[in-house]
Amino acid sequence: MRRNKWTPPATPTELEWAKLAAFIDGEGSIGIRCRRNGPTPNYLASVVVTNCDSRLIVWIKSTFKIGTVSVQDPNSRSKDSYNRQRSYVWEAYSRCAEWILENCFPHFILKAAQAEICLELGATIGHPGYKTRVENDTWKKREELKQKLHALKATPFPLKEIKEVSNG
């Protein structure tokens, strides 16, 4: 499917892309969200960075000029929230997430495979506002990509590799 040309709202430097890739690798997550809008699901690539220091989130938002920012306060009634700090969250979805992933891709150390799956999802999506019939094979492919990403995230890093690096 062809998508309309989307113009990014900013022109970050290569260094800024590398920094963002490092933050996504260490403090972020890459995912596929499935939102139900009536009888058909809506699959979206997502990129999220969370940190207890708001300066990181402000830097991302001001440098890349996309995404939404929110604040998560620990729930005082939760036993898991003891000694937890407020966290700041930056999120980007759909085309914005794809733009981020495409440009961060060469710099990823940990999450290149996850980014690749989300970019593959983006290739199955038409442009917004254009009503076109999506074939069942396309829905199936999107769900398979979501499950593939989920399985990849659940795969533990082999302890043997960690020992080889530390002994090397």
Summary of the structure (lengths in Angstrom):
residues: 168
radius of gyration: 17.9
end to end distance: 47.4
largest distance: 56.9
contacts: 429
relative contact order: 0.18
helix: 48%
strand: 20%
